[in-house]
């Protein structure tokens, strides 16, 4: 797929965590603190996060719909129990407190400013709660026009319901947006199934493309959308 010979989008939609906000870095720091407090040396950070991610993604697609705060709490509890580590209320409190403080990547705020200056409208579409993401959005320089969350839609990516809700709220069709994201599992799955344009910011985290889908463009950092859009005449 390619963005060439497609119309300039009215809106750019963004995955938040991993695309704009340093999600992996923040999670690693929280996991390291939790393991250090438990005096745990047999389980490493990567293993804890692997198990946590598996439970989180499973619960996101398992009824009943839960708030992200409740879902992340339960995911961390289940991960610690699976790894035979004690699960304490303060573990989840530490995670919930850390997410809103996770900062943007270095190039993000200036890139958003330049995209706004070019006339694009900017919207975040995120698997989170309104109160959690508010702290992250506050760090983005006031450039974000809309924030659509799983809490608002009552559904998590990659379910089409979240993107359908976002597009309805923005008053656009699927061909009037370009989605910019970091997660093949969540965002690429939705782009493949729903046929909207998609740019992958591959920050070298080791995430792999889906076997049956390739995004319209692959870039290493967010600021590279600017020369890409230049080349497209956008």
C-alpha positions as CSV (number, residue, x, y, z in Angstrom):
1,X,0.0,0.0,0.0
2,X,1.1,3.6,-0.5
3,X,-0.1,7.1,0.4
4,X,0.8,8.4,-3.1
5,X,-2.2,9.6,-5.2
6,X,-4.5,9.6,-2.1
7,X,-6.2,12.8,-0.9
8,X,-4.7,15.0,1.8
9,X,-6.4,14.0,5.1
10,X,-8.6,16.4,7.1
11,X,-7.6,14.7,10.4
12,X,-4.5,12.9,11.6
13,X,-5.3,10.4,14.3
14,X,-2.6,9.1,16.6
15,X,-2.0,6.2,18.9
16,X,-0.7,7.8,22.1
17,X,1.4,5.3,24.0
18,X,4.5,4.3,22.1
19,X,3.8,6.8,19.3
20,X,3.7,10.1,21.2
21,X,4.4,9.0,24.7
22,X,7.3,6.9,26.0
23,X,5.2,3.9,27.0
24,X,7.8,1.1,26.9
25,X,10.4,3.2,28.7
26,X,7.8,4.1,31.4
27,X,6.6,0.6,31.9
28,X,10.1,-0.7,32.2
29,X,10.8,1.8,34.9
30,X,7.7,0.8,36.9
31,X,8.3,-2.9,36.5
32,X,11.9,-2.4,37.7
33,X,10.7,-0.5,40.8
34,X,8.1,-3.2,41.6
35,X,10.6,-6.0,41.3
36,X,13.2,-4.1,43.3
37,X,10.8,-3.5,46.1
38,X,10.0,-7.2,46.3
39,X,13.7,-8.1,46.4
40,X,13.1,-10.2,43.3
41,X,16.1,-11.3,41.3
42,X,14.8,-14.4,39.5
43,X,12.3,-12.6,37.3
44,X,13.6,-9.9,35.1
45,X,11.7,-6.8,33.9
46,X,11.3,-8.1,30.3
47,X,9.6,-11.3,31.6
48,X,7.2,-9.4,33.9
49,X,6.2,-7.0,31.1
50,X,5.7,-9.9,28.6
51,X,3.2,-11.6,31.0
52,X,1.6,-8.3,31.9
53,X,1.0,-7.5,28.2
54,X,-0.5,-10.9,27.5
55,X,-3.0,-10.5,30.3
56,X,-3.8,-6.8,29.3
57,X,-4.5,-7.6,25.7
58,X,-6.6,-10.6,26.6
59,X,-8.7,-8.7,29.1
60,X,-9.2,-5.8,26.7
61,X,-11.1,-8.2,24.4
62,X,-12.9,-10.1,27.2
63,X,-16.3,-9.0,28.4
64,X,-17.4,-7.2,30.5
65,X,-15.8,-4.0,29.3
66,X,-13.5,-2.6,32.1
67,X,-12.0,0.8,32.6
68,X,-8.3,0.8,31.7
69,X,-7.5,1.5,35.4
70,X,-9.3,-1.6,36.5
71,X,-8.0,-3.6,33.6
72,X,-4.3,-2.7,34.2
73,X,-4.7,-3.4,37.9
74,X,-6.1,-6.9,37.2
75,X,-3.5,-7.5,34.5
76,X,-0.6,-6.7,36.9
77,X,-2.1,-8.8,39.6
78,X,-2.5,-11.8,37.3
79,X,1.0,-11.4,36.0
80,X,2.6,-11.3,39.4
81,X,0.6,-14.3,40.5
82,X,1.5,-16.2,37.4
83,X,5.2,-15.5,38.2
84,X,4.6,-16.5,41.8
85,X,5.3,-13.1,43.2
86,X,3.3,-11.4,45.9
87,X,0.7,-8.9,44.5
88,X,0.1,-5.8,46.6
89,X,-2.3,-2.9,46.2
90,X,0.6,-0.5,46.0
91,X,1.9,-2.3,42.9
92,X,-1.1,-1.2,40.8
93,X,-1.2,2.2,42.5
94,X,2.4,2.7,41.3
95,X,1.5,1.8,37.8
96,X,-1.6,4.0,37.7
97,X,0.3,7.0,39.0
98,X,3.2,6.5,36.6
99,X,1.2,6.4,33.3
100,X,0.0,10.1,33.3
101,X,3.6,11.2,34.0
102,X,5.2,9.3,31.1
103,X,6.7,12.0,28.9
104,X,6.6,12.5,25.1
105,X,9.4,11.4,22.9
106,X,11.9,14.3,22.2
107,X,10.7,15.2,18.7
108,X,6.9,14.9,19.3
109,X,5.8,18.3,20.6
110,X,7.7,20.2,17.8
111,X,6.4,17.8,15.2
112,X,2.8,18.3,16.4
113,X,3.3,22.0,16.3
114,X,4.5,21.9,12.7
115,X,1.6,19.6,11.6
116,X,-0.9,22.1,13.2
117,X,0.9,24.9,11.3
118,X,0.3,23.0,8.1
119,X,-3.5,23.0,8.8
120,X,-4.0,19.4,10.0
121,X,-6.4,18.6,12.8
122,X,-4.9,16.3,15.4
123,X,-6.8,13.6,17.4
124,X,-5.5,10.9,19.7
125,X,-7.3,7.5,19.7
126,X,-6.2,5.5,22.7
127,X,-6.9,2.4,24.7
128,X,-7.1,4.2,28.0
129,X,-9.3,6.3,30.4
130,X,-9.9,10.0,30.1
131,X,-8.4,10.8,33.5
132,X,-5.3,8.7,32.9
133,X,-4.4,10.2,29.5
134,X,-5.1,13.8,30.6
135,X,-1.7,14.0,32.2
136,X,0.0,12.9,29.0
137,X,-2.0,15.2,26.7
138,X,-1.1,18.1,29.0
139,X,2.6,17.6,28.0
140,X,1.9,17.9,24.3
141,X,2.0,21.6,24.0
142,X,-1.8,22.2,23.5
143,X,-1.6,20.9,19.9
144,X,-4.1,18.1,20.2
145,X,-7.6,19.0,19.1
146,X,-9.5,15.9,20.2
147,X,-8.9,12.9,22.5
148,X,-11.0,9.7,21.9
149,X,-10.5,7.0,24.5
150,X,-11.7,3.4,25.0
151,X,-13.6,4.7,28.0
152,X,-15.7,6.9,25.7
153,X,-16.3,4.3,23.0
154,X,-16.8,1.3,25.4
155,X,-14.3,-0.7,23.4
156,X,-10.6,-1.3,23.0
157,X,-8.4,-1.6,19.9
158,X,-8.3,-3.4,17.6
159,X,-12.1,-3.6,17.8
160,X,-13.6,-1.4,14.9
161,X,-16.0,0.1,17.4
162,X,-13.4,2.4,18.8
163,X,-12.3,3.7,15.4
164,X,-15.9,4.0,14.2
165,X,-16.8,6.0,17.3
166,X,-13.7,8.3,16.7
167,X,-14.6,8.9,13.0
168,X,-18.2,9.6,13.9
169,X,-17.1,12.1,16.6
170,X,-14.8,13.8,14.1
171,X,-17.4,13.8,11.4
172,X,-15.1,12.1,8.8
173,X,-15.1,9.0,6.8
174,X,-12.3,6.5,6.9
175,X,-10.7,7.9,3.7
176,X,-10.5,11.4,5.3
177,X,-8.0,10.4,8.0
178,X,-4.5,9.0,8.2
179,X,-3.7,7.1,11.4
180,X,-0.2,7.2,12.9
181,X,0.7,4.5,15.3
182,X,3.3,2.2,17.0
183,X,1.4,-1.0,17.6
184,X,1.0,-3.7,14.9
185,X,-1.1,-5.9,17.1
186,X,-3.7,-3.2,17.9
187,X,-3.6,-0.4,15.3
188,X,-2.4,-2.4,12.2
189,X,-5.1,-5.0,12.8
190,X,-7.8,-2.3,12.8
191,X,-6.3,-0.6,9.7
192,X,-6.2,-4.0,7.9
193,X,-9.8,-4.9,8.7
194,X,-11.2,-1.4,8.3
195,X,-9.1,-0.2,5.3
196,X,-8.0,3.2,6.6
197,X,-4.6,4.7,5.8
198,X,-1.9,4.0,8.4
199,X,1.7,5.1,9.1
200,X,3.8,3.0,11.4
201,X,6.3,4.7,13.7
202,X,8.8,1.8,14.2
203,X,11.0,2.9,17.1
204,X,13.0,-0.3,17.1
205,X,11.2,-1.9,20.0
206,X,11.2,-5.3,18.3
207,X,7.5,-5.3,17.5
208,X,6.8,-7.2,14.3
209,X,4.6,-6.5,11.3
210,X,1.5,-8.7,10.9
211,X,2.0,-11.5,8.4
212,X,-0.9,-10.3,6.2
213,X,-0.6,-6.5,6.4
214,X,1.9,-3.8,5.6
215,X,1.2,-0.1,6.6
216,X,1.2,2.7,4.0
217,X,4.5,4.0,5.3
218,X,7.1,3.0,7.9
219,X,9.1,5.7,9.7
220,X,11.6,5.6,12.6
221,X,10.4,8.7,14.4
222,X,7.4,11.0,14.3
223,X,9.3,14.0,12.8
224,X,9.8,11.9,9.6
225,X,6.1,12.4,8.7
226,X,7.0,16.0,7.8
227,X,9.3,15.1,4.8
228,X,6.9,12.3,3.9
229,X,4.0,14.7,3.7
230,X,6.2,17.2,1.8
231,X,6.9,14.5,-0.8
232,X,3.1,13.8,-1.1
233,X,2.3,17.5,-1.5
234,X,0.4,17.7,1.7
